Amino acid sequence: WGFMVRTDTPMSSKGRTSNLKASPQWKRGMLQGFITVTTFTQWRSSFRFDSLHESAFAYDPDDLTELALKGIRKYDNDGRLAEELEATVHGGDPWNEGIVYPRIAEISLFGALGCGKKLLQLVIERLERSRASESQNYDYIVLQATENSIPFYESMGFVRVGCIMENKTSEKGYKSSPVESYVTKKHGETLAKISQEFGGNVWDTVFLNKPMYPTIGPRSWLKKGTTVFYHSTKAQILATSDASKTGQLGVTLEESSLAPKWYLAKENDTPRSIAKKFCVHFGDLLECNKKRYPELVGTSRLKSGTRIQVSRFDVEDEAYIPYSHWTFPDDELEPDEPSYMMAMKLERKTGKDAISLPIAESLSVPISPYSPDENGASEILQQPPAIKRTAPIFNSKKTKSVKKPKLR
């Protein structure tokens, strides 16, 4: 779904109010802006939201990297937003429908002349006030930004998030976020009741069970002995890239993830003290991180925020690369194709707050379903495109030759 703006009065090529004399090519119903929203989907089995991985922003242009280091560009510096995105329920076959993230909306197409901010505000307002359902239950919104549009999206609350994937062909078959299974103990149990019992969201549970039971719903009565799946609490553990959080989650580094974990050093931390803190072999930690910091020794005093890898020392540096959007399972990637993924967390509204639509109500004309006839666009849509002649056209009919006057 989405919104579009069609003009009812003359406008210039920059989206400003104009007149027919200054804009002779203008016609009522011309498109001024559009925005469409879909559910985030990707086709790489090894994809992962991860802002702490050193490969996440490795291919960013030098000028953007410099702006990020100066604090001018907004990045997910602590990795929290990426962890939340990675922990959401998802599932699908990368070789078919793709891996779908029903909690993450994506701005897939967006273009406007002078009305872009208002269109994006309308989308955010609609998403935050939409009642949860099987087709729409979004907590986050993502998009792929061009370099010129970054400041605009930052002003709207979006920040750069890291995404990585393995540099190899996607594995075949269905892949999902971590799940737990439950076998019904009696006839008549429902997904709504099961989700409530295990503290999950009912629409997440419906999503995870749709591949096995296509017609299942929140209140479908299940037979005794039916196996159903629900979103596992391990999802948060596996999504965490910050090694300092693994102890809080009650797991070891080896149990927490297949991807490397990182520790952001505090002022004057040393590699030896970090190895002791996480109970890892000091020699392995030092050897692995020397690839990044060649002069590193066991007693080196680190600056605050220095990124130290503290797990999966066996993973090669080249194993992960920045994610490129709209790439398919067997695509070969080039270093100049990474996506500039930006994201924001939605503030879901409930009760009376979900009824009011201040952005929509502030418009001078009400929002209405698209109708080419009512919007004056039918004439434009039906009008054949003008063909520019690149060469003279000769008439096939014979014309009488003009007699030359006689000279006297």
C-alpha positions as CSV (number, residue, x, y, z in Angstrom):
1,W,0.0,0.0,0.0
2,G,1.0,3.6,-0.1
3,F,0.1,7.2,-0.9
4,M,0.4,9.4,-4.0
5,V,-0.1,13.1,-4.6
6,R,-1.6,14.4,-7.8
7,T,-1.7,18.1,-8.6
8,D,-4.9,20.1,-8.8
9,T,-3.2,23.5,-9.5
10,P,-0.2,24.3,-11.7
11,M,3.3,23.5,-10.3
12,S,6.8,23.9,-11.4
13,S,9.3,21.0,-12.1
14,K,10.6,21.5,-8.5
15,G,7.2,21.0,-6.9
16,R,6.5,24.7,-6.2
17,T,3.3,26.6,-6.9
18,S,3.3,28.0,-10.4
19,N,0.9,29.2,-13.1
20,L,0.0,28.1,-16.6
21,K,2.2,30.7,-18.3
22,A,5.3,29.6,-16.4
23,S,4.4,25.9,-16.6
24,P,2.6,25.4,-20.0
25,Q,3.1,21.6,-19.9
26,W,1.3,21.1,-16.6
27,K,-2.0,19.2,-16.7
28,R,-4.4,18.5,-13.8
29,G,-3.8,15.2,-12.2
30,M,-0.1,15.1,-12.9
31,L,1.9,13.0,-10.3
32,Q,3.8,15.1,-7.7
33,G,4.9,12.4,-5.3
34,F,4.4,8.7,-4.3
35,I,5.5,6.3,-1.5
36,T,4.9,2.6,-1.2
37,V,5.2,0.3,1.8
38,T,6.0,-3.4,1.8
39,T,7.1,-6.1,4.3
40,F,10.9,-6.3,4.5
41,T,12.1,-9.4,2.6
42,Q,15.6,-10.6,1.6
43,W,17.0,-13.6,-0.3
44,R,20.2,-14.4,1.5
45,S,20.2,-17.2,4.0
46,S,23.2,-15.8,5.9
47,F,21.8,-12.3,6.2
48,R,22.1,-10.7,9.6
49,F,21.4,-7.2,11.1
50,D,24.7,-6.4,12.9
51,S,26.0,-2.9,13.5
52,L,29.0,-4.1,15.5
53,H,30.6,-6.4,12.9
54,E,33.6,-4.9,11.3
55,S,32.4,-5.7,7.8
56,A,29.0,-3.9,8.3
57,F,30.2,-0.6,7.0
58,A,33.4,-1.7,5.3
59,Y,32.4,-0.6,1.8
60,D,31.0,2.8,2.7
61,P,32.5,5.6,0.7
62,D,35.4,7.4,2.4
63,D,33.5,10.7,2.7
64,L,30.6,9.0,4.6
65,T,33.0,7.1,6.8
66,E,34.8,10.4,7.7
67,L,31.4,12.0,8.5
68,A,30.5,9.1,10.7
69,L,33.7,9.3,12.7
70,K,33.1,13.0,13.2
71,G,29.6,12.3,14.5
72,I,27.9,14.1,11.7
73,R,26.1,11.0,10.2
74,K,23.9,9.1,12.5
75,Y,24.9,5.4,13.0
76,D,23.7,2.6,15.3
77,N,26.9,2.9,17.2
78,D,26.0,0.6,20.1
79,G,24.4,-2.0,17.9
80,R,21.1,-2.0,19.9
81,L,18.8,-1.2,17.0
82,A,20.4,-3.9,14.8
83,E,20.0,-6.4,17.6
84,E,16.3,-5.6,18.0
85,L,15.8,-6.0,14.2
86,E,17.6,-9.3,14.1
87,A,15.6,-10.6,17.1
88,T,12.3,-10.1,15.3
89,V,10.4,-13.2,13.9
90,H,11.3,-14.1,10.3
91,G,11.1,-17.0,8.0
92,G,11.0,-18.2,4.4
93,D,12.9,-19.9,1.6
94,P,15.6,-17.6,0.0
95,W,15.2,-19.6,-3.3
96,N,11.5,-18.9,-3.5
97,E,9.4,-16.3,-1.7
98,G,12.4,-15.0,0.2
99,I,12.9,-14.6,4.0
100,V,10.1,-12.4,5.2
101,Y,10.2,-10.2,8.3
102,P,6.6,-9.5,9.3
103,R,7.5,-7.0,12.1
104,I,9.6,-4.8,9.7
105,A,8.0,-2.5,7.1
106,E,10.1,-1.2,4.2
107,I,9.8,1.9,2.2
108,S,10.3,0.3,-1.2
109,L,9.5,3.2,-3.6
110,F,9.6,6.9,-2.8
111,G,9.8,9.9,-5.0
112,A,8.4,13.4,-4.5
113,L,8.7,17.1,-5.5
114,G,8.2,19.3,-2.5
115,C,5.9,16.8,-0.6
116,G,8.3,14.1,0.5
117,K,8.4,14.9,4.2
118,K,4.6,15.0,4.4
119,L,4.3,11.6,2.5
120,L,6.8,9.9,4.9
121,Q,5.1,11.4,7.9
122,L,1.7,10.0,6.7
123,V,3.3,6.5,6.3
124,I,4.8,6.6,9.8
125,E,1.5,7.8,11.3
126,R,-0.4,5.1,9.6
127,L,2.0,2.4,10.7
128,E,2.1,3.5,14.3
129,R,-1.7,3.6,14.5
130,S,-2.6,0.4,12.6
131,R,-4.2,-2.3,14.6
132,A,-2.1,-5.6,14.7
133,S,-3.3,-8.1,12.1
134,E,-1.9,-11.1,10.1
135,S,-1.0,-8.8,7.2
136,Q,0.3,-5.8,9.2
137,N,2.0,-5.8,12.6
138,Y,5.0,-3.6,12.2
139,D,7.4,-2.4,15.0
140,Y,10.2,-1.1,12.7
141,I,10.6,0.6,9.4
142,V,13.7,0.3,7.1
143,L,14.8,1.7,3.8
144,Q,17.7,1.9,1.4
145,A,19.0,5.4,1.2
146,T,20.9,7.1,-1.6
147,E,23.8,9.3,-0.5
148,N,22.0,12.5,-1.3
149,S,18.9,11.5,0.7
150,I,20.7,10.6,4.0
151,P,20.3,14.0,5.7
152,F,16.6,14.0,4.9
153,Y,16.0,10.5,6.5
154,E,18.2,11.4,9.5
155,S,16.0,14.5,10.1
156,M,13.0,12.1,10.1
157,G,14.5,9.9,12.8
158,F,16.3,7.2,10.8
159,V,19.8,6.0,11.6
160,R,22.3,3.8,9.6
161,V,22.2,0.2,10.7
162,G,24.7,-2.5,9.8
163,C,23.8,-5.6,7.7
164,I,26.1,-8.4,6.8
165,M,26.0,-11.7,4.9
166,E,28.3,-14.5,4.0
167,N,30.1,-14.2,0.7
168,K,28.7,-17.4,-0.8
169,T,25.5,-18.8,-2.4
170,S,22.5,-19.1,-0.2
171,E,21.5,-22.5,1.3
172,K,18.3,-24.0,0.0
173,G,15.3,-24.7,2.1
174,Y,13.2,-22.9,4.6
175,K,15.0,-20.8,7.2
176,S,13.5,-19.1,10.2
177,S,14.3,-17.2,13.4
178,P,14.8,-19.5,16.5
179,V,11.6,-21.4,17.4
180,E,10.4,-23.6,20.2
181,S,7.8,-26.4,19.6
182,Y,4.7,-27.3,21.6
183,V,2.4,-30.3,21.2
184,T,-1.2,-29.7,22.1
185,K,-2.4,-31.7,25.1
186,K,-6.1,-31.6,24.3
187,H,-8.6,-30.8,21.6
188,G,-9.6,-27.2,21.1
189,E,-6.4,-25.4,22.0
190,T,-5.7,-22.3,20.0
191,L,-2.6,-20.3,18.9
192,A,-3.9,-17.3,20.9
193,K,-3.9,-19.4,24.1
194,I,-0.6,-21.0,23.4
195,S,1.0,-17.6,22.6
196,Q,-0.4,-16.2,25.9
197,E,1.0,-19.2,27.8
198,F,4.5,-18.8,26.5
199,G,4.6,-15.0,26.4
200,G,4.7,-14.6,22.6
201,N,2.8,-12.5,20.1
202,V,-0.1,-14.4,18.5
203,W,0.6,-13.0,15.0
204,D,4.2,-14.1,15.2
205,T,2.9,-17.6,16.1
206,V,0.5,-17.5,13.2
207,F,3.3,-16.5,10.8
208,L,5.6,-19.3,12.0
209,N,2.8,-22.0,11.5
210,K,1.4,-20.8,8.2
211,P,3.9,-22.9,6.1
212,M,2.5,-26.1,7.8
213,Y,-1.1,-25.1,8.2
214,P,-2.0,-22.5,5.5
215,T,-5.5,-21.8,6.8
216,I,-4.6,-21.5,10.5
217,G,-5.7,-18.4,12.5
218,P,-5.4,-17.2,16.1
219,R,-8.6,-18.9,17.2
220,S,-8.4,-22.1,15.0
221,W,-9.2,-25.1,17.1
222,L,-6.4,-27.6,17.1
223,K,-6.5,-31.4,17.5
224,K,-4.8,-33.1,20.4
225,G,-1.2,-33.9,19.4
226,T,-0.8,-31.1,16.9
227,T,2.8,-29.7,16.9
228,V,3.0,-25.9,16.7
229,F,5.9,-23.5,16.8
230,Y,6.3,-20.2,18.6
231,H,9.1,-17.6,18.7
232,S,11.9,-18.6,21.0
233,T,13.4,-16.5,23.7
234,K,16.8,-17.6,22.3
235,A,16.2,-15.2,19.4
236,Q,17.4,-12.2,21.5
237,I,20.5,-14.2,22.6
238,L,21.4,-15.1,19.0
239,A,20.8,-11.5,17.8
240,T,23.1,-10.0,20.3
241,S,26.5,-9.0,19.0
242,D,27.7,-7.2,22.1
243,A,29.6,-9.7,24.1
244,S,29.1,-7.8,27.4
245,K,25.4,-8.8,27.2
246,T,25.8,-12.5,27.0
247,G,26.4,-12.9,30.7
248,Q,23.2,-11.0,31.4
249,L,21.3,-13.5,29.2
250,G,22.8,-16.5,31.0
251,V,24.7,-18.1,28.2
252,T,28.3,-18.6,27.2
253,L,29.8,-17.0,24.1
254,E,29.9,-20.3,22.3
255,E,26.1,-20.8,22.9
256,S,25.1,-17.3,22.0
257,S,25.7,-17.1,18.2
258,L,27.4,-18.5,15.1
259,A,28.5,-15.0,14.3
260,P,31.5,-13.3,16.1
261,K,30.9,-11.3,19.2
262,W,32.4,-8.0,19.9
263,Y,33.4,-6.1,23.0
264,L,33.6,-2.3,23.1
265,A,36.6,-1.6,25.4
266,K,36.4,0.7,28.3
267,E,39.2,3.3,28.8
268,N,42.5,1.6,29.7
269,D,41.2,-2.0,29.2
270,T,43.9,-4.4,28.1
271,P,43.6,-7.5,25.8
272,R,44.7,-9.7,28.7
273,S,42.0,-8.4,31.0
274,I,39.4,-8.7,28.3
275,A,40.4,-12.4,27.7
276,K,40.0,-13.0,31.4
277,K,36.7,-11.2,31.5
278,F,35.2,-13.5,28.9
279,C,37.1,-16.7,29.8
280,V,38.7,-17.0,26.4
281,H,42.2,-18.1,25.5
282,F,44.4,-15.0,25.6
283,G,46.7,-16.1,22.8
284,D,43.7,-16.7,20.4
285,L,42.2,-13.3,21.2
286,L,45.5,-11.5,20.7
287,E,46.3,-13.2,17.4
288,C,42.8,-12.6,16.0
289,N,42.8,-8.9,16.9
290,K,46.3,-8.3,15.7
291,K,44.9,-8.4,12.2
292,R,43.2,-5.1,13.0
293,Y,45.7,-3.6,15.4
294,P,49.2,-4.9,14.4
295,E,51.0,-3.4,17.4
296,L,48.6,-4.9,19.9
297,V,50.2,-6.7,22.9
298,G,48.7,-8.2,26.1
299,T,49.3,-5.0,28.1
300,S,48.2,-2.5,25.5
301,R,45.9,0.1,27.1
302,L,42.9,0.6,24.8
303,K,40.9,3.7,24.2
304,S,37.2,3.7,25.1
305,G,35.1,2.2,22.3
306,T,37.9,0.1,20.7
307,R,36.2,-2.9,19.1
308,I,37.7,-6.3,20.2
309,Q,36.6,-9.6,18.8
310,V,36.1,-12.1,21.7
311,S,34.6,-15.2,20.0
312,R,34.6,-17.3,16.8
313,F,38.3,-16.8,16.3
314,D,38.1,-19.5,13.6
315,V,35.9,-17.3,11.3
316,E,38.0,-15.7,8.5
317,D,37.8,-12.0,8.0
318,E,36.5,-12.5,4.4
319,A,33.6,-14.7,5.5
320,Y,31.2,-11.8,5.9
321,I,30.7,-8.8,3.6
322,P,28.2,-5.8,3.7
323,Y,24.7,-6.7,2.6
324,S,23.5,-5.6,-0.9
325,H,19.7,-5.2,-1.1
326,W,17.7,-6.9,-3.9
327,T,20.4,-9.5,-4.4
328,F,19.3,-13.1,-5.0
329,P,20.6,-16.4,-3.7
330,D,23.2,-17.0,-6.4
331,D,24.2,-13.4,-7.3
332,E,27.9,-12.6,-7.5
333,L,28.5,-9.4,-5.6
334,E,30.9,-6.5,-6.3
335,P,32.5,-4.3,-3.6
336,D,30.7,-1.2,-4.9
337,E,27.1,-2.6,-4.4
338,P,26.4,-2.4,-0.7
339,S,23.2,-1.0,0.7
340,Y,23.0,2.0,2.9
341,M,20.3,0.6,5.2
342,M,18.6,3.0,7.5
343,A,16.0,2.1,10.2
344,M,13.9,3.5,13.0
345,K,11.7,2.0,15.7
346,L,8.0,2.9,15.5
347,E,6.1,4.2,18.5
348,R,3.0,2.0,18.4
349,K,-0.1,3.8,19.5
350,T,-3.1,2.2,21.4
351,G,-6.5,3.3,22.6
352,K,-7.5,6.9,22.0
353,D,-4.0,7.8,20.7
354,A,-4.5,5.3,17.8
355,I,-7.7,7.1,16.7
356,S,-6.2,10.6,16.1
357,L,-4.4,11.3,12.9
358,P,-2.8,14.7,13.3
359,I,-0.8,14.6,10.1
360,A,-3.7,13.4,7.9
361,E,-6.0,16.0,9.5
362,S,-3.6,18.8,8.8
363,L,-3.9,18.4,5.1
364,S,-5.8,21.0,3.1
365,V,-7.7,18.2,1.3
366,P,-8.8,14.9,2.7
367,I,-7.1,11.6,1.7
368,S,-9.2,9.5,-0.6
369,P,-8.9,6.2,-2.4
370,Y,-7.2,6.6,-5.7
371,S,-9.5,7.2,-8.7
372,P,-8.1,8.3,-12.1
373,D,-11.5,9.9,-13.0
374,E,-11.9,11.9,-9.8
375,N,-8.2,12.9,-9.6
376,G,-8.1,14.1,-13.2
377,A,-5.5,11.5,-14.2
378,S,-7.6,9.4,-16.5
379,E,-7.0,11.8,-19.4
380,I,-3.2,11.8,-18.8
381,L,-3.1,8.0,-18.5
382,Q,-5.1,7.4,-21.7
383,Q,-3.2,10.0,-23.7
384,P,-0.6,8.4,-26.0
385,P,2.9,9.6,-25.5
386,A,4.2,12.3,-27.7
387,I,6.6,11.0,-30.3
388,K,9.6,13.1,-31.1
389,R,10.5,13.1,-34.8
390,T,14.1,12.5,-35.3
391,A,14.0,12.7,-39.2
392,P,11.7,14.3,-41.7
393,I,8.8,12.1,-42.9
394,F,8.2,12.0,-46.6
395,N,4.8,11.8,-48.1
396,S,4.3,8.6,-50.2
397,K,1.8,10.4,-52.5
398,K,3.2,11.8,-55.7
399,T,3.1,15.5,-55.9
400,K,2.9,17.6,-59.0
401,S,6.2,19.2,-59.9
402,V,6.4,22.9,-60.0
403,K,7.1,24.3,-63.5
404,K,10.1,26.5,-63.7
405,P,9.5,29.9,-65.2
406,K,11.0,30.4,-68.7
407,L,13.8,32.8,-69.0
408,R,13.4,35.6,-71.5
